[in-house]
Amino acid sequence: MSRRILPLLAVAVCVLIASCKRDAAPGPDVWAVVNGKPILRADVERAYRSRVNADAPDPSHEEELSLQINILDELINSEILLERASEMNLVATDADVEEKFTESKSPYTEEEFQNKLKESGLTVDDLKNEIRRELSIQKLLNREVLAKISITDKDISDFYNQNRAQFNVAEPQYRIAQIVVTPRPDPSIHNRKNDKATTETEARQKAGILEQKLKAGTDFTQLAIDYSEDTSASTGGDLGFIPESALNQSDPVLKKTVLSMKVGESTALIPVKGGGYRILKLLAKEAAGQRELSDPQVQQGIRDMLRNRKEQLLRAAYLAELRDEARITNYMARQVLESAGKLPN
């Protein structure tokens, strides 16, 4: 029997040694490998720098490592999805990438754009590669996830009937959009034309021009996207529905203006306390009371919510299935565990 056991032990030792060799990190800067493709420490640290607020207090060592582990997991998922997109011939074309690159660059001056790249540690080629990844993954998800989502009229009516109380509006609400012009430009806020006033005189002139454009029939949403100096510029100035009680906390003149407006109407220039001007548009208003299923806005709101829910579910299931099929080794997580919460420099 001993003669049989010894060869088996020898085989087991060989397998263990081979396994250890196979699992060893290919290099000190390789933090994960996905189907043979390495993800480098530099990839994680670059993404980490882009997410940490430089003006905020420094995170603890444990907080830093936790965020880096989460980022690494996101990069692993991204690599898995990108490989599947490549297998299905869904990689974004050069034309797709150039169009998205131009769009992402347009809100900035050339100097601002170069500073953004420098801050994030990216080159133009790095950014274009990232855009290609994002577009390719989105094309994959559009085919494999979004195309499978179907929300029926029965789904909508069932949700409404089960959640009828949610559609009882307690007080009047006003959906407002705005265009803001300020004499003190905020470098973190951008509009599509990268157009900003820098003095009170410039702000008055710019606001006056926008007011005349509106009177001439120019679309409010497009003007807000192109010229508004507010975070809402990206959504065409849309602030969503605001309860009447919230208006009580604002300037009494502003409340009076909103309450007197008709849907679709825009205001004249409204001076902003501290400098600058605002133009408002009333997009919609809702009276207090029960909103019925026959209301198109109710139906669309339910449809969007159900679609978002199902998208999140199918996206998670699809990714889980791909991860089961992938060969993944997370060396960073292993190092953190083995070092009891530390990471070698």
Order of alpha helices (4+ residues) and beta strands (2+ residues): alpha-beta-beta-alpha-alpha-alpha-alpha-alpha-alpha-beta-beta-alpha-alpha-beta-alpha-alpha-beta-beta-beta-alpha-beta-alpha
